[in-house]
């Protein structure tokens, strides 16, 4: 066997050792049809995508800029890279002008929904509920909700139940008495309209009412407070030390505070008790946490450490009518708007504080950003996501390029370019040192490109190899 080919095969074989079986099977079955598949494997098996000083400085600058130029009072973020390394950054201040630290807790808002949906799937795995059963099978309430509404329709927002939280009355309900503690029964029976938006299962409309009911069902079928079930089944196993079910659990960590517009303009509510704000969002928006805790949660969720594969498959079924506004909404998860075509999943939160919590399966990293101020939607997250993605893409390209070999080098009358096994739709271009193209070829699927250099003058030449997702260059010398 050609020694260069043998070298290449050894590198690939070494790279995939220890790779999860299901991903090896998928790779083998497709015969590595595209260079993108090779990139994904290289990334997943532990690329050295470490947090470099340059990337860390750039991410910190994003946080600093959001405080200095974009009116965020306090921001906090956590990144977990493909190799498992963790980076945390903060900027600005929280309650009582205390500088934000990585242990300062923020309101996680609708990130609560991802936790509740995960809990409901765990309860289904244990046979305590059936997502396709009516909500009325599990609980009795004095409400006009259709008995045909299933638990699954609550979780994917296809129940038709109106949203009570994002309405004009919210300001009065949360600011009249900050110490008032709402109960889920009170919310569902007194604050949710009995007039549906549509018949169950016929459309999609995001509604926190669904999750108030879902959380109450979880509490009813287990006989335990929902926060106890969340802690026992999810938070404690993941060692999440700064995550709480707001308004029902106490915590001593410094608080991020609240700068929000409930309807009368932006105001600072940081010195007010949080009870009414958090309890009024029961089940749908009352989680309190840190970016690091949430990063570990969402990473564990999408790397198979919490739910069975069957449950994960259900969680990722996105309702067609959710594609426009949410880029696909499943069971308590969705894609981020700016990256809707990628395998990036999680949830955002927009109530009293703002949170974006997502894991990228394409690039293998996890990013959570939190701010205590109502400002630009996804602004912090999008900028940081692109910086991390570009960092990882650069590493992937360098790794892939290292698998391309030109031999002999220096060359006399012929060179062979080893592109690796089953590279598809690759274009190979050879140019001289002035940039003049000497040779160009493309192929549907090719491993070796052989080029006669008999007519090449002595000197340095540049080989450019490119596909849809990769462009790399290498040099070789012709010496006669």
N, C-alpha and C positions, 0 to 999 in steps of 0.2 A: 504494500500500500504506500502511496505517496507520503513522504514523511511530513509534509506540510498539512495534508489532509488529516493524517493521524494526529498531529498536534491540535488541529482545530476540533476534532472529535473529542479528544481528551479534555479540552477546555470546556466544551459544551457539557460533556458527561460530568465533569467536576462541578459545573455550575448548578446542575439540576439535582445533585445529590441532596437528599433531605427535603426536596420540594413536595408539597402535599400531593397525595396520590391522585385525588380527583383532578388536579390541574395537570399532572403529568399525563394522565389518560387523555384529557382534552387535547393536550399538545400533540401527543402521538397520533391520535385519531385524525387530526387535521393535517398531519405531516408538516407542521409549522408553515402553514400556507402563506403567511405574510411576515414581513420583517417586523411588523408591529407585535405579532405574537412572540417573537424572539425577545423584543424589548420588554414585554410584560413579564416573561419568565426571568430575564436577567434582573429585573427590578424586584420581583417577588421573592427571589432566593437570597436576598440580602445584599443588594448593592450598597456600597459604602456611602449612602446618602446622609452623611453626617452634617450636623449644623456647623458650617464653617463660620469663622469670624465675619466674613463679608456678608453672608446671608443673615446672620444674627443682627448685625448692625443695620442692615436694610429693613428687617422686620421691626426692629425697635424704632427706627425712624418713622415708619408708618404710624405707630402708636403715638409717638411724640407729635407728629404733624396733626393727628386727629384732635389732640388736645389744644395745640397752639393755633391752628388755623380753621378748624371745623366745629368749634363750639362743644366738643365733648368734654365733660367735666372729668370723668375718669374712665379709663379703658384698661382691659386686661385680656391676654391671649395666651393660648397654649398650642404648641405644635408637637405632634409625635411623628417622627420621620420613619421611613420604611425599616430602618435598622433598629427601631425601638427607642432611639434617643429622644429626649424630651427637652423642648425649649419653652421657657415662659418669659413673658414680657408684660410690663405695666407702664402706665403713665397717668398723670393727673391725680385727682383727689376724690375721695368718697365722702361719706357722712362726716360732719364736723371738720371738714377740710383735712382729714387724715389722708396721707399719701397712700395711693393704691398699692397693696402688696399682693403677692400671688395667692395668699390665703384669705383675702377679702372676698366676702360672698356677695353675689349679685342676684337679682331676681332673674330667673331663667325663662320666665314667660312660657311660651308654647312648647318649649323643650319638654315641658311636663307631659305633653301628649305622646311623645316617643316613649317615655317611661311607662305611661299607663297602657299604651298599646302592647309594649313588650310584656308587661305583667299579664294582660289579658290572654296573650298567646301562651304564656307559661301556665296559666290556669287551665287553658284548653288542653295543653299537653298532659296535665294531671287529671283530666277528666272532670273538672269542676264546672266548666261551662262548655257550651257549644256555640261558636261564633255565628252559626247559621240558625240559631234558635231566637225566638222573640225575646225582646227585653222583658216582657211581662212574665216570662217564665221564672224570672229570678227576683223580681221586686214588684211591689204594689205602690203606686203613687197616685195622687189625685191630680192627674194631668190628662190632656186630650190627645196625647201622642198616639199615633196609629199602632195597634197591637201587631201589625204585620212587619214593623221595623225590627230588623235583626241586630244582634250585637255587632256583627261585621259592618253593617251599614252605619252604625254609630262611629266606628273606628275609621272608616274611609269617607265619612261625610256625605253619604248618599241617603241619609234618613229623611231629609226634608225638614227636620226640626230647625226652627229659626235660631239664629245666634243671638244670645242675650248680652254678650260681653262688649262687643264693638257697636254700641248704640249710644245715643245722646244721653240716656238716663244713667250711664255708668258714672259720670262725674258726680252726680248727686249721691249715688249709692256708695261711692267710696270716699267722698270728702265731707259728708255731713257729720259722721261720727267715726273717727279713725280707729277707735277701740272696738267697734262693733264687729262681731264675728258671725259671718254668714254660715249657714249649714247648707249642704248640698240639696237636702229636701226643700228647704226654704227657697233656694235659687230656682230649682226646677218647677216647683208648684206656684211660685209667686212672681218670678221674673222672666220666665220663658213663655213666649206666645204659644197658644194652642193652635194657631193658624199656620199650617205648614207652608214651606216655600214650594214644595212639589210632592207628588206621590212618592212613597218610599221606593228607592232603587231606580228611579227614572232620571235622575240628574245628580249633579255634584254641587254642593255649596258648603264652604268651610264654616263650621259652627262649633264654638266652644261648648255649647249646650250638650253636644254629643258626648263629650269627654267628662262633663260633670255627671252625666247619667252612667257612663261606663265605669268611672271610678266608684260610684255608689254601688253598682252591681258587684264589683270586685270585693268591696267591703262586706256586702251582704252574703255572698256565696262562701266566703272564707270565715266569716264571723269575727274577723279582726279588722282594726283600723287599716285603711288602705296604705297609710304610711308604714305600718308594721310589715305588711306584705312586700312593699317595695324594698324596705330595708333588708328583710330576711332573704328574699329571693334574688335581689339584684345588687343593692348598694353594698351590703356587707361582704358578699363574695368577691366583689371587685375592689374592696378596700377603699371605698369612696368616703373619705373622712369629713368632707365639708359639704355634704348634700342633705337637704332637708325638705320636708313637705311643709311649705310655708303656712303660717297661721295656726298650725297644730303642733309643731315641734319647735323647741327653743334652741338657740345657738348663741355662742359667745364670740364668734369671729367678728372682726370689724366689718361694718356694712357699707355697701357701695352708695346707698342713698338713691333718691329718685328725683330726676329732673324731667318732668313730663307735661304734656298738654292733654288734659282730660276734656277739653272743650272750651276753656276760657283763656287759652294761651299757655305758653311754657311757664311753669312755676317750679320752685324748689320745694319738694315735699319731704326732703331728707330728714327734717327734724320731727316729722310727724310719726306716730305709731304706724306700723305696717299692716296691722290686723285686718282692717277693712279691705285694703287693696288686695292682699293675698287671699283672704278667705273668699272674696267675691269671684276669684278666678279658680275655684276649687276644681281640681282634676284636669283643667285645661291650661292653667297658666300660673300656678302658685309655687312651683319648684324654686328653691334657693340653692345656689351652688357656686362653684368656681370653674374657670375654664379647664383646669387640669382634670378635675373630677369628670366633667362632661366629656372631655377628650378620651379618657379611659373607658367611659361608658360606651360611647358611639363606636370606638375602635373595637371593643370587645363584641359589640352587637354585630358588626359587619365582618368580623373575622371568625364568627362561629363559636364564640365562647359563652353565649347566653342561651340562644334558641336552637332548636333542632333545625335541620335543613328544611324539613317540611314546613315549619313555622316561618322560616325566613322566606321561603318561596311565596307563602301567602302574604307576608308583609310587603313584598315587592310587586304585588299585582296593582298596577296603577290604573285608576279609573279613566276611561277615555276623555270624559268631559273635564278632567282636571289638567289636561295637558297644556292648555293655553295659559292659564293663570299661575299654575304651580309646576309646570314642566313634568307633571305626573305626581299624583298623591296616592300613596298606598295605605297601609295601616299604621298611622302615626309617623310616617316618614314622607319626604318628598325630595326632589332634586333642587339644587339652588338655581335660581332663574338664569343667571349669567352662564351657567355651565350645564344647561339642560340636556345636552347631547352626550354627556359623559356619564360614566358609572360612578357618580358622586351622590351620596345619600346621607340624609340626616333630617334636621328640622331647624327652622329659624324661630325666633321669639320676638314679639313686638307688643309688650304691655308692661308698663312701669319701668322696665329696662329693656335693652335690645340684645339679643343673643343670636349667633349663627354657629351651628354645630354640625359639621359634616365630615364624613370619611370618604376619601377618594380611592376606589378600588382600582382605577386606572393607574394611578401613580403611587399608591401604597401609603399615603400620608393622611394624617388627621389634623384638622384645624378647628379651633373654637375661638371665637372672639366675643367679648361682652363689653357693653358700655352702659353707664347709668343714665344716659341722656338720650332723649328722643331726637335723633338726627337722621342722616341719610341712610336709607335702607340698604343693607348689604355693603355699604361703602368700605368699611374696614376689612371685612372678610374678602371681598373681591380682589382688592389690591394685594393682600397678603397671600391669597391663594395663588395668584399668578406668579408672584415672586418665588414661592416654593416650587410650583410646577416647573417653571423655567429652570430652576436649579437642578431638579431631578432629571428633567429632559436632557440637560447638558451632560449629566453623568451617564444616562442611558446611551446617548450618542457616542460618548467616548468609549464606553464598554463595547458597544456594537462595532465601532471602528477598530477596536483592538483585535477583533476576530477576523478582520479582513487582512489577507496576506498577499504580497506581491513577490514572486520569485521567478528566476533568480534576480537578485538586486545587489550589485549592478547587473544589467542585462547586456547581452550581445545582439542576438538576432531574434529573440523571442522572449516574451514574458507571459506568465500565467497569473491571473488575479483570482484568488480563492475567495469567493463571496460567502462561503459557508453553505450549510445544507438548506436547500429549498428556499432560497430567497426568491420572492416573486415580484414581478413588475419592477425590475431594477434597471436603471439606465446607467451606463458606464461611459464616462467621457475622459479622454486623455488630451491634455493640452501642453504646449511647451511653456517655457518660463515667461514668455511674453503674453500668454493667454490665448494664443492661436490654437484652435481645436485641430488636433491631428487625427483623432479616432473617436468614433461615437457608435454605441450599439445599445440596444434594449431588447429585453426578452421577457416573455410571460413568466418563465421560471427557469432559473439558471444558477449553477453553482460555480463553474469555472469559466472565466473569459480568457481566451488565448489570443494574443495580439502579436503579429509579426513586427519586429522593430528593425528589420533589415534596412529599411529606407529612412530610419530615424537618424538624425545627426547626433553626435555625442553631446551629452549635456543632461540637464535635470528636467524631468517631466512630472506633471501632476495628474494623478488619477482622481477623478471625482465620481463617487458612487452615490446615487440618490434613488429614493423611492418616495412614496406618498408621505411618509412620516420621518424620513431620515435623509440627511445629506452629510457626507463626510469626504475628506480628501486625504490622500497619501502621496508621497513622492517616491520616485525611483530614478535611477541613473542609467543612462546608456553609455557604455564604455566599450569601444571596439579595438 
